[in-house]
Each structure stands twice: as structure tokens, then as C-alpha cells.
């Protein structure tokens, strides 16, 4: 959560076009909301929480856990969102430096540096 937020806030500081800012804010909001949901689902999937670790032990506590297929499906969704946002943040520097008054070699260098910071 914190890494993607940091990267998106950095990109917001250097972009000037409104559409790029909207894309970055959208990616930031979707990633942070889904990350919080995923974190809470993972932590609170069993009630009481210690049932997650102790349910297969000799004296498991009384309680219940959510359906087993839900967590992997949510994880797949999180992975898909993370991939899309990573690719968006990797490709966005190309459009940020496209119209700057630099040599082509310098533009490529800047794009590679900004994109490498995202991965």
C-alpha cells in the first residue's frame, strides 16, 4: 500500500496534464481501497483471529472461518489490479516526458529511470 502510494504521489508532483493526474488518482484510490479490503479480509477471515493459526492444532478454539475459495479469488483480483497499476505507472513516464524540450537520448534515459523506480 505504502509503496504504490509513494510512487503515485511522486508522479503527481511531476505531471502537469489534468488527464494524467486523473489516471494517477484513480489508480491510487483503487489500489489503496482494495489493499485495505484485502488486508482486513486476510486478518479477519477467522473469528476469533487466533483460530487461523490454531485450528489444526490439538486444542483448536471454538469459532468459524469464511469460505475457503473466497480468499484466493480476492488475491487473484488484487494481483490483477496490482499488475494494471504497475503497468500504468511504468508507461506513464513516457507520456510525461514526450513533449519536453530534451534530446531523444535524454528523454529515453529519464523514462527508463522513472519506469525503473516503479518496478
C-alpha positions in Angstrom: 0.0 0.0 0.0 2.7 2.5 1.0 4.9 1.9 -1.9 2.3 2.4 -4.5 1.0 5.5 -2.7 4.6 6.9 -2.6 5.1 6.3 -6.3 1.7 7.8 -7.3 2.4 10.9 -5.1 5.8 11.3 -6.8 4.2 11.0 -10.2 1.5 13.6 -9.2 4.3 16.0 -8.4 5.9 15.9 -11.8 2.8 15.7 -14.1 1.0 18.7 -15.3 -1.7 17.4 -17.6 -5.1 17.0 -15.9 -5.9 13.6 -17.6 -2.6 12.2 -16.3 -3.5 13.4 -12.8 -6.9 11.8 -13.0 -5.4 8.5 -14.1 -2.9 8.6 -11.2 -5.6 9.5 -8.6 -7.8 6.7 -9.9 -5.0 4.1 -9.7 -4.1 5.4 -6.2 -7.7 5.2 -5.0 -8.5 1.8 -6.4 -5.2 0.3 -5.2 -5.5 1.7 -1.7 -9.2 0.8 -1.2 -8.7 -2.7 -2.5 -5.5 -3.2 -0.5 -7.3 -2.1 2.7 -10.1 -4.5 1.9 -7.7 -7.4 1.2 -5.8 -6.7 4.4 -8.9 -6.6 6.5 -10.3 -9.8 4.9 -7.0 -11.6 5.5 -6.7 -10.6 9.1 -10.4 -11.1 10.0 -11.1 -14.2 8.0 -11.5 -16.3 11.2 -13.3 -15.4 14.4 -11.6 -15.4 16.8 -8.5 -14.4 14.9 -6.2 -16.9 16.6 -8.4 -19.7 15.1 -6.5 -19.2 11.8 -3.3 -20.4 13.4 -4.7 -22.9 15.9 -7.5 -24.6 14.0 -5.3 -27.6 13.1 -3.7 -27.9 16.5 -4.6 -30.4 19.2 -7.0 -27.9 21.0 -8.5 -25.6 18.5 -10.6 -22.7 19.8 -14.3 -22.5 19.0 -15.1 -20.3 16.1 -15.5 -20.2 12.3 -13.7 -19.0 9.2 -15.0 -17.7 5.9 -15.4 -19.9 2.9 -12.0 -21.3 1.6 -12.4 -20.2 -2.0 -13.0 -16.6 -1.3 -9.5 -15.6 -0.1 -7.7 -17.0 -3.2 -10.3 -15.3 -5.5 -9.8 -12.0 -3.7 -6.0 -12.5 -4.0 -6.3 -13.0 -7.8 -8.3 -9.8 -8.0 -5.7 -7.9 -6.0 -2.9 -9.3 -8.3 -4.8 -8.2 -11.4 -5.3 -4.7 -10.0 -1.7 -4.5 -9.0 -0.4 -5.6 -12.4 -2.6 -3.0 -14.2 -1.4 -0.2 -11.8 2.2 -1.3 -12.2 2.0 -1.2 -16.0 0.2 2.2 -15.9 2.8 3.7 -13.6 5.6 2.2 -15.8 4.2 3.6 -19.1 3.1 7.0 -17.7 6.6 8.5 -17.7 6.7 8.1 -21.5 3.8 10.5 -21.8 5.2 12.8 -19.1 8.4 13.5 -21.0 7.1 13.1 -24.6 6.8 16.9 -25.3 9.6 18.2 -23.1 12.4 20.1 -24.8 15.1 17.5 -24.4 17.2 15.4 -26.8 15.8 12.0 -27.6 18.6 10.3 -25.7 17.9 12.2 -22.6 14.2 11.5 -22.8 14.8 7.8 -23.1 17.1 8.0 -20.1 14.5 9.9 -18.0 11.8 7.5 -19.0 13.9 4.4 -18.1 14.8 5.9 -14.7 11.2 6.8 -13.8 9.9 3.5 -15.1 12.6 1.5 -13.2 11.6 3.2 -10.0 8.1 1.8 -10.4 9.1 -1.8 -10.8 
